[in-house]
Amino acid sequence: MAELDINDAVMTTRLDAVVNWGRKNSLWPMPFGVACCAIEFMSMMSSKYDLSRFGAEAMRFSPRQSDMMLVLGTITNKMAPVLRTIYAQMAEPKWVISVGVCASSGGMYRTYATLQGIDRIIPVDVYVPGCPPRPESIIYGVMKLQEQIEKESLSMRKDHIARFYESLERQDALQAAKGLTSQQTIREMLMDAGERGVGTIF
Amino acid sequence: MIIEHIDAQLPGTVTDRHDFRGDQTIVIAKENLLAVVDLLHREGFQFLVDITAVDWPEREQRFDVVYHWLNLASQERLRVKVPVADGESVASLAGLFKTANWFEREVFDLFGIRFEGHPDLRRLLTWDDFQGHALRKDFPLDGGDVFCMEGCTAPYNNGERGGE
């Protein structure tokens, strides 16, 4: 009887589902563009491919106002601490798309200078292959991220981010204790992780 | 033409030279660098285009420090090479040419060649506590990185790992 009174003004759902629905359709991209992938990204944002169709309209060049980081290009070891800081400064909850082979694995730069994949220092949600990937590929990556956001639970994402902050505290403590530069600290953490047979420092 | 000038005014300075289709190169000893630079400047070579270096690991004087000059009036170019051994230093040109400051820091960073009298000889491209000098031919390509070890060896060191 009560159901009839309410009619169609009320709909029941899970909190996860409705919050994630909002999140996935209002991603604010933060481009961390350092190389050719960033040019493809510009194309993706502009009229022909138009990422706005996916609700990712408001591109922000400030980490504090964005929640989807796109790492576009070759990240060097020298840049690694900067990438970690910018990820830490982003609004929560936050997601990362690694665009192109350089960001995902170091690509063809198997050298002393290039970070062999950004997933060693920050958590990555979606990897987009290609060198550079076409705008369609990056859009497909965003759609994959949307699918993922749809499925995750709120506490899952919270724990995911908390794990990163914990590693940031470890990094600061190590740096203060040994008096190293930030690059050297991350290198030490990576070396240590490598000896323990894990690929990441968070 | 400039090479003849140098020969005439500083006899015996040019130890080796070649001149191929306008590509003029001279080799001088590091003691004569400042005298040659002074002469070049008076002759109109007032634009220091670049300073770089080449590593020849099998040679006793292992590095060539290479200076590229341009005469803005005549558009003539000249390359000056200064051979130095590992651990030796070259006179800095930073006091004479402001552009030399960063060029020399870059050469110091990547080859480990010191420049006598440079006001601020710090690393330029790699980070402060980077180990070794990356453009030396015996520097391992991966810099000893644990995640980069598979099948990755540099020439001239028999495949051994590790920096300096």
Chai-1 contact restraints between the chains, C-beta under 6 A:
chainA,res_idxA,chainB,res_idxB,connection_type,confidence,min_distance_angstrom,max_distance_angstrom,comment,restraint_id
A,K78,B,W127,contact,1.0,0.0,6.0,A-B,restraint_1
A,R110,B,C148,contact,1.0,0.0,6.0,A-B,restraint_2
A,R110,B,C152,contact,1.0,0.0,6.0,A-B,restraint_3
A,T111,B,L141,contact,1.0,0.0,6.0,A-B,restraint_4
A,Y112,B,A134,contact,1.0,0.0,6.0,A-B,restraint_5
A,Y112,B,D142,contact,1.0,0.0,6.0,A-B,restraint_6
A,Y112,B,G143,contact,1.0,0.0,6.0,A-B,restraint_7
A,Q116,B,F147,contact,1.0,0.0,6.0,A-B,restraint_8
A,Q116,B,C148,contact,1.0,0.0,6.0,A-B,restraint_9
A,T181,B,D128,contact,1.0,0.0,6.0,A-B,restraint_10
A,T181,B,D129,contact,1.0,0.0,6.0,A-B,restraint_11
A,Q183,B,W127,contact,1.0,0.0,6.0,A-B,restraint_12
A,Q184,B,D129,contact,1.0,0.0,6.0,A-B,restraint_13
A,M191,B,V146,contact,1.0,0.0,6.0,A-B,restraint_14
A,G194,B,V146,contact,1.0,0.0,6.0,A-B,restraint_15
A,G194,B,F147,contact,1.0,0.0,6.0,A-B,restraint_16
